[in-house]
Amino acid sequence: MEWIIRSALVMGIIVLLGLSLGKKKEHKKRSVPGFFSFDQYKERELSQRGVFDKTKW
């Protein structure tokens, strides 16, 4: 019965360490500086790939 308690404690410690390491690796969400035009970005990306934009129709 003691091994169950010990294994639960070890698993809890592993989970806590994993969560703390995962939070450190998260990227900070920052806004794009200046004006950003999604339409221009989309047009540039589609033209680079040679894809025809059917959403304009």
All heavy atoms as TSV, in Angstrom:
chain	resi	resn	atom	element	x	y	z
A	1	MET	N	N	0.821	-1.197	0.000
A	1	MET	CA	C	0.000	0.000	0.000
A	1	MET	C	C	0.863	1.258	0.000
A	1	MET	O	O	0.465	2.260	-0.569
A	1	MET	CB	C	-0.898	-0.055	1.235
A	1	MET	CG	C	-2.063	0.855	1.163
A	1	MET	SD	S	-3.145	0.357	-0.162
A	1	MET	CE	C	-4.575	1.223	0.256
A	2	GLU	N	N	2.026	1.163	0.627
A	2	GLU	CA	C	2.911	2.325	0.664
A	2	GLU	C	C	3.449	2.675	-0.723
A	2	GLU	O	O	3.694	3.841	-1.017
A	2	GLU	CB	C	4.091	2.063	1.604
A	2	GLU	CG	C	3.683	1.951	3.060
A	2	GLU	CD	C	4.872	1.587	3.939
A	2	GLU	OE1	O	5.987	1.452	3.407
A	2	GLU	OE2	O	4.669	1.453	5.148
A	3	TRP	N	N	3.609	1.661	-1.568
A	3	TRP	CA	C	4.160	1.912	-2.898
A	3	TRP	C	C	3.189	2.714	-3.746
A	3	TRP	O	O	3.616	3.462	-4.629
A	3	TRP	CB	C	4.557	0.604	-3.577
A	3	TRP	CG	C	3.390	-0.313	-3.853
A	3	TRP	CD1	C	2.859	-1.234	-3.012
A	3	TRP	CD2	C	2.615	-0.362	-5.043
A	3	TRP	NE1	N	1.808	-1.871	-3.600
A	3	TRP	CE2	C	1.631	-1.353	-4.858
A	3	TRP	CE3	C	2.665	0.322	-6.245
A	3	TRP	CZ2	C	0.697	-1.656	-5.826
A	3	TRP	CZ3	C	1.732	0.011	-7.216
A	3	TRP	CH2	C	0.757	-0.973	-7.000
A	4	ILE	N	N	1.905	2.575	-3.477
A	4	ILE	CA	C	0.909	3.351	-4.216
A	4	ILE	C	C	1.028	4.835	-3.867
A	4	ILE	O	O	1.009	5.703	-4.741
A	4	ILE	CB	C	-0.519	2.836	-3.923
A	4	ILE	CG1	C	-0.683	1.412	-4.442
A	4	ILE	CG2	C	-1.562	3.750	-4.549
A	4	ILE	CD1	C	-1.987	0.766	-4.072
A	5	ILE	N	N	1.185	5.116	-2.585
A	5	ILE	CA	C	1.322	6.499	-2.140
A	5	ILE	C	C	2.613	7.108	-2.675
A	5	ILE	O	O	2.623	8.247	-3.165
A	5	ILE	CB	C	1.272	6.573	-0.595
A	5	ILE	CG1	C	-0.108	6.110	-0.113
A	5	ILE	CG2	C	1.575	7.977	-0.102
A	5	ILE	CD1	C	-0.202	5.925	1.386
A	6	ARG	N	N	3.689	6.339	-2.615
A	6	ARG	CA	C	4.969	6.845	-3.122
A	6	ARG	C	C	4.914	7.100	-4.628
A	6	ARG	O	O	5.418	8.123	-5.114
A	6	ARG	CB	C	6.083	5.861	-2.807
A	6	ARG	CG	C	6.449	5.821	-1.357
A	6	ARG	CD	C	7.571	4.873	-1.098
A	6	ARG	NE	N	7.803	4.748	0.331
A	6	ARG	CZ	C	8.494	3.777	0.888
A	6	ARG	NH1	N	9.024	2.835	0.135
A	6	ARG	NH2	N	8.659	3.739	2.189
A	7	SER	N	N	4.321	6.168	-5.359
A	7	SER	CA	C	4.251	6.362	-6.809
A	7	SER	C	C	3.353	7.545	-7.158
A	7	SER	O	O	3.627	8.274	-8.110
A	7	SER	CB	C	3.758	5.088	-7.505
A	7	SER	OG	O	2.451	4.769	-7.073
A	8	ALA	N	N	2.278	7.763	-6.397
A	8	ALA	CA	C	1.410	8.915	-6.633
A	8	ALA	C	C	2.165	10.212	-6.362
A	8	ALA	O	O	2.019	11.189	-7.104
A	8	ALA	CB	C	0.162	8.825	-5.764
A	9	LEU	N	N	2.961	10.255	-5.332
A	9	LEU	CA	C	3.755	11.449	-5.024
A	9	LEU	C	C	4.783	11.714	-6.125
A	9	LEU	O	O	4.978	12.859	-6.550
A	9	LEU	CB	C	4.445	11.304	-3.673
A	9	LEU	CG	C	3.544	11.423	-2.446
A	9	LEU	CD1	C	4.317	11.105	-1.185
A	9	LEU	CD2	C	2.958	12.821	-2.363
A	10	VAL	N	N	5.442	10.659	-6.583
A	10	VAL	CA	C	6.437	10.818	-7.640
A	10	VAL	C	C	5.766	11.318	-8.919
A	10	VAL	O	O	6.273	12.226	-9.592
A	10	VAL	CB	C	7.188	9.493	-7.882
A	10	VAL	CG1	C	8.029	9.564	-9.152
A	10	VAL	CG2	C	8.059	9.157	-6.691
A	11	MET	N	N	4.623	10.738	-9.264
A	11	MET	CA	C	3.910	11.183	-10.462
A	11	MET	C	C	3.455	12.640	-10.322
A	11	MET	O	O	3.504	13.406	-11.277
A	11	MET	CB	C	2.703	10.283	-10.732
A	11	MET	CG	C	3.087	8.877	-11.160
A	11	MET	SD	S	4.045	8.845	-12.661
A	11	MET	CE	C	2.773	9.213	-13.838
A	12	GLY	N	N	3.009	13.037	-9.138
A	12	GLY	CA	C	2.612	14.420	-8.905
A	12	GLY	C	C	3.774	15.376	-9.082
A	12	GLY	O	O	3.632	16.449	-9.678
A	13	ILE	N	N	4.937	14.995	-8.590
A	13	ILE	CA	C	6.128	15.829	-8.733
A	13	ILE	C	C	6.511	15.953	-10.203
A	13	ILE	O	O	6.854	17.040	-10.684
A	13	ILE	CB	C	7.293	15.261	-7.893
A	13	ILE	CG1	C	6.978	15.431	-6.405
A	13	ILE	CG2	C	8.611	15.922	-8.254
A	13	ILE	CD1	C	7.952	14.729	-5.482
A	14	ILE	N	N	6.428	14.842	-10.938
A	14	ILE	CA	C	6.764	14.871	-12.363
A	14	ILE	C	C	5.806	15.787	-13.116
A	14	ILE	O	O	6.214	16.577	-13.978
A	14	ILE	CB	C	6.742	13.437	-12.941
A	14	ILE	CG1	C	7.923	12.642	-12.378
A	14	ILE	CG2	C	6.786	13.463	-14.460
A	14	ILE	CD1	C	7.906	11.173	-12.715
A	15	VAL	N	N	4.517	15.703	-12.797
A	15	VAL	CA	C	3.537	16.557	-13.464
A	15	VAL	C	C	3.797	18.023	-13.147
A	15	VAL	O	O	3.751	18.883	-14.033
A	15	VAL	CB	C	2.100	16.145	-13.050
A	15	VAL	CG1	C	1.088	17.180	-13.479
A	15	VAL	CG2	C	1.753	14.790	-13.631
A	16	LEU	N	N	4.075	18.340	-11.899
A	16	LEU	CA	C	4.347	19.728	-11.525
A	16	LEU	C	C	5.595	20.265	-12.226
A	16	LEU	O	O	5.617	21.418	-12.672
A	16	LEU	CB	C	4.484	19.861	-10.010
A	16	LEU	CG	C	3.185	19.714	-9.216
A	16	LEU	CD1	C	3.478	19.739	-7.721
A	16	LEU	CD2	C	2.207	20.802	-9.582
A	17	LEU	N	N	6.622	19.447	-12.319
A	17	LEU	CA	C	7.831	19.874	-13.033
A	17	LEU	C	C	7.539	20.087	-14.518
A	17	LEU	O	O	8.028	21.050	-15.119
A	17	LEU	CB	C	8.944	18.844	-12.857
A	17	LEU	CG	C	9.604	18.798	-11.486
A	17	LEU	CD1	C	10.581	17.629	-11.414
A	17	LEU	CD2	C	10.319	20.093	-11.189
A	18	GLY	N	N	6.766	19.210	-15.101
A	18	GLY	CA	C	6.412	19.359	-16.509
A	18	GLY	C	C	5.617	20.617	-16.764
A	18	GLY	O	O	5.832	21.315	-17.751
A	19	LEU	N	N	4.674	20.930	-15.877
A	19	LEU	CA	C	3.881	22.143	-16.037
A	19	LEU	C	C	4.733	23.392	-15.890
A	19	LEU	O	O	4.573	24.361	-16.622
A	19	LEU	CB	C	2.731	22.166	-15.027
A	19	LEU	CG	C	1.607	21.156	-15.275
A	19	LEU	CD1	C	0.607	21.208	-14.125
A	19	LEU	CD2	C	0.920	21.429	-16.588
A	20	SER	N	N	5.651	23.373	-14.930
A	20	SER	CA	C	6.483	24.561	-14.718
A	20	SER	C	C	7.445	24.770	-15.890
A	20	SER	O	O	7.697	25.892	-16.297
A	20	SER	CB	C	7.252	24.460	-13.409
A	20	SER	OG	O	8.210	23.414	-13.476
A	21	LEU	N	N	7.957	23.689	-16.465
A	21	LEU	CA	C	8.844	23.825	-17.622
A	21	LEU	C	C	8.060	24.244	-18.860
A	21	LEU	O	O	8.553	24.994	-19.688
A	21	LEU	CB	C	9.583	22.512	-17.886
A	21	LEU	CG	C	10.643	22.122	-16.870
A	21	LEU	CD1	C	11.213	20.753	-17.204
A	21	LEU	CD2	C	11.748	23.151	-16.820
A	22	GLY	N	N	6.836	23.768	-18.986
A	22	GLY	CA	C	6.008	24.125	-20.127
A	22	GLY	C	C	5.651	25.593	-20.137
A	22	GLY	O	O	5.576	26.226	-21.181
A	23	LYS	N	N	5.432	26.172	-18.976
A	23	LYS	CA	C	5.089	27.590	-18.902
A	23	LYS	C	C	6.275	28.469	-19.262
A	23	LYS	O	O	6.113	29.549	-19.808
A	23	LYS	CB	C	4.589	27.941	-17.503
A	23	LYS	CG	C	3.212	27.391	-17.218
A	23	LYS	CD	C	2.718	27.816	-15.871
A	23	LYS	CE	C	1.337	27.258	-15.606
A	23	LYS	NZ	N	0.823	27.632	-14.300
A	24	LYS	N	N	7.468	28.023	-18.963
A	24	LYS	CA	C	8.651	28.820	-19.274
A	24	LYS	C	C	8.910	28.870	-20.777
A	24	LYS	O	O	9.457	29.830	-21.277
A	24	LYS	CB	C	9.877	28.236	-18.572
A	24	LYS	CG	C	9.864	28.435	-17.079
A	24	LYS	CD	C	11.088	27.840	-16.429
A	24	LYS	CE	C	11.026	28.002	-14.928
A	24	LYS	NZ	N	12.159	27.346	-14.269
A	25	LYS	N	N	8.509	27.818	-21.503
A	25	LYS	CA	C	8.789	27.752	-22.934
A	25	LYS	C	C	7.712	28.432	-23.766
A	25	LYS	O	O	7.845	28.517	-24.971
A	25	LYS	CB	C	8.917	26.297	-23.365
A	25	LYS	CG	C	10.149	25.631	-22.825
A	25	LYS	CD	C	10.304	24.232	-23.346
A	25	LYS	CE	C	11.569	23.593	-22.827
A	25	LYS	NZ	N	11.735	22.235	-23.343
A	26	GLU	N	N	6.636	28.903	-23.163
A	26	GLU	CA	C	5.579	29.567	-23.915
A	26	GLU	C	C	6.086	30.873	-24.517
A	26	GLU	O	O	6.886	31.571	-23.923
A	26	GLU	CB	C	4.382	29.881	-23.012
A	26	GLU	CG	C	3.496	28.706	-22.741
A	26	GLU	CD	C	2.272	29.098	-21.938
A	26	GLU	OE1	O	1.933	30.298	-21.920
A	26	GLU	OE2	O	1.697	28.227	-21.317
A	27	HIS	N	N	5.588	31.156	-25.691
A	27	HIS	CA	C	5.945	32.408	-26.339
A	27	HIS	C	C	5.044	33.515	-25.807
A	27	HIS	O	O	3.849	33.328	-25.639
A	27	HIS	CB	C	5.788	32.292	-27.848
A	27	HIS	CG	C	6.706	31.279	-28.448
A	27	HIS	ND1	N	8.056	31.475	-28.556
A	27	HIS	CD2	C	6.476	30.047	-28.955
A	27	HIS	CE1	C	8.608	30.426	-29.116
A	27	HIS	NE2	N	7.671	29.528	-29.358
A	28	LYS	N	N	5.639	34.649	-25.606
A	28	LYS	CA	C	4.847	35.796	-25.170
A	28	LYS	C	C	4.085	36.342	-26.369
A	28	LYS	O	O	4.657	36.545	-27.437
A	28	LYS	CB	C	5.748	36.877	-24.575
A	28	LYS	CG	C	6.440	36.426	-23.318
A	28	LYS	CD	C	7.323	37.519	-22.761
A	28	LYS	CE	C	8.022	37.057	-21.512
A	28	LYS	NZ	N	8.933	38.047	-20.996
A	29	LYS	N	N	2.814	36.571	-26.176
A	29	LYS	CA	C	1.997	37.093	-27.267
A	29	LYS	C	C	2.192	38.599	-27.348
A	29	LYS	O	O	1.904	39.323	-26.422
A	29	LYS	CB	C	0.530	36.755	-27.032
A	29	LYS	CG	C	0.262	35.270	-27.076
A	29	LYS	CD	C	-1.197	34.967	-26.866
A	29	LYS	CE	C	-1.439	33.484	-26.904
A	29	LYS	NZ	N	-2.844	33.149	-26.684
A	30	ARG	N	N	2.749	39.020	-28.475
A	30	ARG	CA	C	2.976	40.443	-28.690
A	30	ARG	C	C	2.217	40.885	-29.928
A	30	ARG	O	O	2.067	40.139	-30.877
A	30	ARG	CB	C	4.462	40.710	-28.896
A	30	ARG	CG	C	5.272	40.539	-27.631
A	30	ARG	CD	C	6.704	40.889	-27.897
A	30	ARG	NE	N	7.463	39.644	-27.744
A	30	ARG	CZ	C	8.625	39.409	-28.273
A	30	ARG	NH1	N	9.203	40.311	-29.025
A	30	ARG	NH2	N	9.229	38.267	-28.089
A	31	SER	N	N	1.782	42.096	-29.924
A	31	SER	CA	C	1.101	42.620	-31.107
A	31	SER	C	C	2.147	43.058	-32.132
A	31	SER	O	O	3.287	43.352	-31.806
A	31	SER	CB	C	0.210	43.801	-30.730
A	31	SER	OG	O	0.989	44.844	-30.207
A	32	VAL	N	N	1.717	43.072	-33.365
A	32	VAL	CA	C	2.606	43.490	-34.442
A	32	VAL	C	C	2.736	45.004	-34.389
A	32	VAL	O	O	1.733	45.716	-34.373
A	32	VAL	CB	C	2.021	43.050	-35.801
A	32	VAL	CG1	C	2.908	43.533	-36.930
A	32	VAL	CG2	C	1.856	41.554	-35.837
A	33	PRO	N	N	3.970	45.540	-34.358
A	33	PRO	CA	C	4.127	46.992	-34.302
A	33	PRO	C	C	3.712	47.643	-35.620
A	33	PRO	O	O	3.972	47.103	-36.695
A	33	PRO	CB	C	5.619	47.183	-34.047
A	33	PRO	CG	C	6.255	45.938	-34.525
A	33	PRO	CD	C	5.238	44.839	-34.337
A	34	GLY	N	N	3.036	48.748	-35.524
A	34	GLY	CA	C	2.623	49.478	-36.708
A	34	GLY	C	C	1.352	48.928	-37.324
A	34	GLY	O	O	0.660	48.093	-36.759
A	35	PHE	N	N	1.065	49.385	-38.528
A	35	PHE	CA	C	-0.148	48.984	-39.233
A	35	PHE	C	C	0.062	47.642	-39.920
A	35	PHE	O	O	1.097	47.400	-40.530
A	35	PHE	CB	C	-0.502	50.048	-40.280
A	35	PHE	CG	C	-1.695	49.697	-41.106
A	35	PHE	CD1	C	-2.966	49.777	-40.569
A	35	PHE	CD2	C	-1.536	49.262	-42.403
A	35	PHE	CE1	C	-4.072	49.440	-41.332
A	35	PHE	CE2	C	-2.633	48.937	-43.175
A	35	PHE	CZ	C	-3.902	49.014	-42.639
A	36	PHE	N	N	-0.917	46.755	-39.796
A	36	PHE	CA	C	-0.847	45.451	-40.451
A	36	PHE	C	C	-2.095	45.248	-41.295
A	36	PHE	O	O	-3.212	45.290	-40.787
A	36	PHE	CB	C	-0.723	44.331	-39.422
A	36	PHE	CG	C	-0.642	42.962	-40.039
A	36	PHE	CD1	C	0.539	42.529	-40.609
A	36	PHE	CD2	C	-1.735	42.124	-40.057
A	36	PHE	CE1	C	0.629	41.277	-41.184
A	36	PHE	CE2	C	-1.651	40.865	-40.626
A	36	PHE	CZ	C	-0.464	40.432	-41.188
A	37	SER	N	N	-1.905	45.045	-42.573
A	37	SER	CA	C	-3.025	44.812	-43.473
A	37	SER	C	C	-3.069	43.331	-43.826
A	37	SER	O	O	-2.178	42.812	-44.512
A	37	SER	CB	C	-2.878	45.637	-44.740
A	37	SER	OG	O	-3.902	45.278	-45.647
A	38	PHE	N	N	-4.096	42.633	-43.342
A	38	PHE	CA	C	-4.208	41.209	-43.610
A	38	PHE	C	C	-4.430	40.954	-45.097
A	38	PHE	O	O	-3.928	39.970	-45.643
A	38	PHE	CB	C	-5.348	40.594	-42.802
A	38	PHE	CG	C	-5.518	39.127	-43.052
A	38	PHE	CD1	C	-4.637	38.218	-42.516
A	38	PHE	CD2	C	-6.542	38.661	-43.852
A	38	PHE	CE1	C	-4.774	36.866	-42.760
A	38	PHE	CE2	C	-6.695	37.318	-44.104
A	38	PHE	CZ	C	-5.804	36.411	-43.557
A	39	ASP	N	N	-5.174	41.831	-45.759
A	39	ASP	CA	C	-5.434	41.645	-47.186
A	39	ASP	C	C	-4.143	41.685	-48.001
A	39	ASP	O	O	-3.942	40.876	-48.915
A	39	ASP	CB	C	-6.414	42.698	-47.692
A	39	ASP	CG	C	-7.803	42.528	-47.108
A	39	ASP	OD1	O	-8.185	41.372	-46.828
A	39	ASP	OD2	O	-8.498	43.543	-46.936
A	40	GLN	N	N	-3.269	42.626	-47.680
A	40	GLN	CA	C	-1.993	42.694	-48.395
A	40	GLN	C	C	-1.132	41.476	-48.095
A	40	GLN	O	O	-0.476	40.932	-48.985
A	40	GLN	CB	C	-1.244	43.966	-48.007
A	40	GLN	CG	C	-1.864	45.231	-48.541
A	40	GLN	CD	C	-1.154	46.477	-48.052
A	40	GLN	OE1	O	-0.276	46.395	-47.200
A	40	GLN	NE2	N	-1.541	47.633	-48.584
A	41	TYR	N	N	-1.135	41.035	-46.854
A	41	TYR	CA	C	-0.363	39.855	-46.469
A	41	TYR	C	C	-0.863	38.619	-47.218
A	41	TYR	O	O	-0.085	37.840	-47.761
A	41	TYR	CB	C	-0.462	39.642	-44.957
A	41	TYR	CG	C	0.093	38.329	-44.486
A	41	TYR	CD1	C	1.463	38.128	-44.384
A	41	TYR	CD2	C	-0.755	37.274	-44.147
A	41	TYR	CE1	C	1.972	36.922	-43.956
A	41	TYR	CE2	C	-0.259	36.065	-43.725
A	41	TYR	CZ	C	1.110	35.895	-43.630
A	41	TYR	OH	O	1.610	34.694	-43.218
A	42	LYS	N	N	-2.193	38.451	-47.245
A	42	LYS	CA	C	-2.790	37.306	-47.922
A	42	LYS	C	C	-2.468	37.330	-49.410
A	42	LYS	O	O	-2.102	36.309	-49.990
A	42	LYS	CB	C	-4.300	37.319	-47.704
A	42	LYS	CG	C	-5.020	36.136	-48.280
A	42	LYS	CD	C	-6.475	36.193	-47.905
A	42	LYS	CE	C	-7.295	36.269	-49.151
A	42	LYS	NZ	N	-8.713	36.343	-48.938
A	43	GLU	N	N	-2.595	38.488	-50.016
A	43	GLU	CA	C	-2.303	38.615	-51.455
A	43	GLU	C	C	-0.847	38.271	-51.737
A	43	GLU	O	O	-0.543	37.565	-52.712
A	43	GLU	CB	C	-2.608	40.039	-51.909
A	43	GLU	CG	C	-2.483	40.246	-53.391
A	43	GLU	CD	C	-3.554	39.497	-54.175
A	43	GLU	OE1	O	-4.676	39.364	-53.664
A	43	GLU	OE2	O	-3.224	39.025	-55.280
A	44	ARG	N	N	0.064	38.742	-50.909
A	44	ARG	CA	C	1.491	38.469	-51.106
A	44	ARG	C	C	1.790	36.976	-50.952
A	44	ARG	O	O	2.506	36.381	-51.760
A	44	ARG	CB	C	2.320	39.285	-50.104
A	44	ARG	CG	C	3.818	39.154	-50.302
A	44	ARG	CD	C	4.602	40.068	-49.389
A	44	ARG	NE	N	4.386	39.750	-47.989
A	44	ARG	CZ	C	3.821	40.550	-47.086
A	44	ARG	NH1	N	3.423	41.756	-47.456
A	44	ARG	NH2	N	3.670	40.179	-45.840
A	45	GLU	N	N	1.216	36.341	-49.929
A	45	GLU	CA	C	1.458	34.920	-49.708
A	45	GLU	C	C	0.893	34.068	-50.835
A	45	GLU	O	O	1.528	33.121	-51.290
A	45	GLU	CB	C	0.849	34.486	-48.372
A	45	GLU	CG	C	1.572	35.038	-47.156
A	45	GLU	CD	C	2.991	34.505	-47.042
A	45	GLU	OE1	O	3.210	33.308	-47.241
A	45	GLU	OE2	O	3.891	35.320	-46.759
A	46	LEU	N	N	-0.309	34.410	-51.299
A	46	LEU	CA	C	-0.913	33.635	-52.383
A	46	LEU	C	C	-0.142	33.798	-53.685
A	46	LEU	O	O	0.048	32.837	-54.430
A	46	LEU	CB	C	-2.374	34.039	-52.565
A	46	LEU	CG	C	-3.321	33.605	-51.450
A	46	LEU	CD1	C	-4.706	34.168	-51.698
A	46	LEU	CD2	C	-3.370	32.112	-51.305
A	47	SER	N	N	0.327	35.014	-53.949
A	47	SER	CA	C	1.065	35.234	-55.191
A	47	SER	C	C	2.429	34.537	-55.154
A	47	SER	O	O	2.907	34.056	-56.178
A	47	SER	CB	C	1.236	36.722	-55.461
A	47	SER	OG	O	2.047	37.313	-54.477
A	48	GLN	N	N	3.050	34.445	-53.982
A	48	GLN	CA	C	4.325	33.735	-53.869
A	48	GLN	C	C	4.150	32.252	-54.136
A	48	GLN	O	O	5.026	31.605	-54.692
A	48	GLN	CB	C	4.930	33.938	-52.480
A	48	GLN	CG	C	5.513	35.308	-52.255
A	48	GLN	CD	C	6.038	35.488	-50.839
A	48	GLN	OE1	O	5.827	34.638	-49.971
A	48	GLN	NE2	N	6.703	36.593	-50.597
A	49	ARG	N	N	3.009	31.711	-53.748
A	49	ARG	CA	C	2.763	30.283	-53.930
A	49	ARG	C	C	2.142	29.975	-55.293
A	49	ARG	O	O	1.979	28.812	-55.650
A	49	ARG	CB	C	1.840	29.776	-52.828
A	49	ARG	CG	C	2.522	29.740	-51.477
A	49	ARG	CD	C	1.543	29.385	-50.388
A	49	ARG	NE	N	2.184	29.194	-49.109
A	49	ARG	CZ	C	2.591	30.151	-48.305
A	49	ARG	NH1	N	2.431	31.404	-48.656
A	49	ARG	NH2	N	3.167	29.886	-47.162
A	50	GLY	N	N	1.764	30.992	-56.026
A	50	GLY	CA	C	1.158	30.779	-57.331
A	50	GLY	C	C	-0.254	30.245	-57.238
A	50	GLY	O	O	-0.715	29.518	-58.107
A	51	VAL	N	N	-0.963	30.603	-56.179
A	51	VAL	CA	C	-2.323	30.123	-55.962
A	51	VAL	C	C	-3.297	31.227	-56.357
A	51	VAL	O	O	-3.085	32.396	-56.062
A	51	VAL	CB	C	-2.530	29.742	-54.473
A	51	VAL	CG1	C	-3.938	29.271	-54.224
A	51	VAL	CG2	C	-1.530	28.686	-54.057
A	52	PHE	N	N	-4.378	30.838	-57.001
A	52	PHE	CA	C	-5.397	31.795	-57.396
A	52	PHE	C	C	-6.377	32.000	-56.238
A	52	PHE	O	O	-6.892	31.036	-55.672
A	52	PHE	CB	C	-6.141	31.278	-58.628
A	52	PHE	CG	C	-7.167	32.240	-59.144
A	52	PHE	CD1	C	-6.775	33.423	-59.746
A	52	PHE	CD2	C	-8.508	31.971	-59.020
A	52	PHE	CE1	C	-7.708	34.314	-60.224
A	52	PHE	CE2	C	-9.461	32.859	-59.499
A	52	PHE	CZ	C	-9.059	34.031	-60.102
A	53	ASP	N	N	-6.633	33.250	-55.888
A	53	ASP	CA	C	-7.519	33.575	-54.778
A	53	ASP	C	C	-8.981	33.578	-55.243
A	53	ASP	O	O	-9.421	34.499	-55.887
A	53	ASP	CB	C	-7.134	34.936	-54.186
A	53	ASP	CG	C	-7.938	35.251	-52.945
A	53	ASP	OD1	O	-8.634	34.350	-52.431
A	53	ASP	OD2	O	-7.869	36.400	-52.486
A	54	LYS	N	N	-9.705	32.520	-54.917
A	54	LYS	CA	C	-11.109	32.403	-55.329
A	54	LYS	C	C	-12.057	33.100	-54.372
A	54	LYS	O	O	-13.245	33.191	-54.625
A	54	LYS	CB	C	-11.496	30.931	-55.433
A	54	LYS	CG	C	-10.751	30.182	-56.512
A	54	LYS	CD	C	-11.170	28.747	-56.574
A	54	LYS	CE	C	-10.386	28.019	-57.646
A	54	LYS	NZ	N	-10.743	26.605	-57.714
A	55	THR	N	N	-11.554	33.597	-53.253
A	55	THR	CA	C	-12.426	34.242	-52.265
A	55	THR	C	C	-12.860	35.627	-52.718
A	55	THR	O	O	-13.782	36.192	-52.152
A	55	THR	CB	C	-11.736	34.353	-50.906
A	55	THR	OG1	O	-10.545	35.138	-51.046
A	55	THR	CG2	C	-11.379	32.989	-50.366
A	56	LYS	N	N	-12.227	36.211	-53.726
A	56	LYS	CA	C	-12.600	37.527	-54.206
A	56	LYS	C	C	-13.857	37.495	-55.060
A	56	LYS	O	O	-14.435	38.506	-55.332
A	56	LYS	CB	C	-11.452	38.144	-55.009
A	56	LYS	CG	C	-10.259	38.531	-54.163
A	56	LYS	CD	C	-9.224	39.199	-55.030
A	56	LYS	CE	C	-8.022	39.618	-54.205
A	56	LYS	NZ	N	-7.010	40.273	-55.026
A	57	TRP	N	N	-14.285	36.341	-55.504
A	57	TRP	CA	C	-15.422	36.207	-56.419
A	57	TRP	C	C	-16.700	36.238	-55.670
A	57	TRP	O	O	-17.051	35.722	-54.754
A	57	TRP	CB	C	-15.301	34.938	-57.226
A	57	TRP	CG	C	-14.135	34.995	-58.171
A	57	TRP	CD1	C	-12.932	35.589	-57.964
A	57	TRP	CD2	C	-14.067	34.440	-59.469
A	57	TRP	NE1	N	-12.117	35.424	-59.030
A	57	TRP	CE2	C	-12.806	34.717	-59.977
A	57	TRP	CE3	C	-14.951	33.725	-60.235
A	57	TRP	CZ2	C	-12.405	34.321	-61.219
A	57	TRP	CZ3	C	-14.537	33.318	-61.467
A	57	TRP	CH2	C	-13.278	33.624	-61.972
